[in-house]
Amino acid sequence: MVELKQEPQKLTAFLSGELDHHHAKEIREAIDFAVREQYPPVLILDFKQVSFMDSSGIGLIMGRSRLLEEYGGVLEIHNPPPHIRKVLRISGADRLAVIRNTSRKERPKPAQKPPAIPIPEMPEITELLPETAPEKEKGTEPEHAYAQ
């Protein structure tokens, strides 16, 4: 049926079983109650465990989209099985909510390889400067016109 999980900045409704006219009312009431209590910025409907959905499921999505629109919230649909994703696309529900798969395993990032050409170490800047010449005796002025 439905299990609700509140997290900071979002409410997730984990749906399971058949989403048809026999179950849609109960699910809708539970979600609406939680939304009106919490006003989450994001409502996620997780379809991972939904085995069947008819037009009642589309109605559920449309109504929740409208409810969140009233106060500026966003509806997301997560993890729909392929046959339900197709129904969502055909019905236009994908224009009411972002549809994404979140259950995919993250690919590990490839290890960084050392550069093909070794980078030489840079010498300290003091090693590159010429040694300073000893100071000239006082009273000896340079004869260049710009030295003044």
Secondary structure, DSSP 8 states (H G I E B T S, - for coil): -EEEEEETTEEEEEEEEEESTTTHHHHHHHHHHHHHHH--SEEEEEEEEEEEE-HHHHHHHHHHHHHHHHHT-EEEEE---HHHHHHHHHHTGGGTSEEE---S-----------SS-------HHHHS--------TT-----GGG-
